[in-house]
Amino acid sequence: MKKVLILLILFMNLTTVQAQTQIPQYKIIASSNEQRDIDEMYDVKNQLLLKYKSWAKGVDDVNQVLIDHLDTFHGQYKNGVYTIILGEGKGKSLTGKLQVSYCTTSKEIKKKSLIQSLFS
């Protein structure tokens, strides 16, 4: 019985499950390369991030949230990218991730177990 228990604990420490969630992204394209259009692009970005935070807080399906609010910024949502084209859309573009909280780190956390470190 002890051998089975030890093997079970060893097996549980060696197996890892990596769950990844698809974080939606945004892309905002300015009307032109003039400074006022670039400033407008950054203003729209700030508005989008604030609104997304209130839209997605406590919601499981963030994709549906973005689809429901396409009219707010006259955007398009395809393949996880919320695209907003300002004016003619011939200027610079701005991209980033849409997150409810930006206090999270992007570093991958590697778990090590005591048994695994003995054999490495």
C-alpha positions, 0 to 999 in steps of 0.5 A, a space after each residue: 500500500 505504501 508503494 502505491 501511495 508513493 507512486 501516486 504522489 510521485 506521479 502527481 508531482 511530475 504531471 503538470 496541467 497548463 491551462 491557457 486562456 485566450 486574451 483578446 487584443 485590440 488594434 486601433 488605426 488612426 485616420 492619418 499620421 498627423 499629431 491630432 489624429 494620433 492623439 485621438 487614437 490614444 484617447 480612444 485607446 484609453 476610453 476602450 480600456 476603461 470601458 472594457 474593464 467595466 464590461 468584462 468584470 465578473 464575466 466568463 465569456 469576454 468574447 461575447 462582451 466585445 461582440 455585444 459592444 461593437 457599436 460603442 466604438 464602431 469596431 470589428 471583432 475577428 479572431 480575438 482582435 477588436 479593431 477600431 478604424 478611425 476616419 480613413 484608417 491610413 495612419 499609425 496603428 496601436 495594438 495591445 491586450 485587453 485585460 480587466 487587471 493590468 497588475 498581473 505579470 506576464 512571466 511564466 511561473 514554473 512550479 518545482 516539486 521536491 521530488 522533481 528537483 532531486 532527479 534533475 
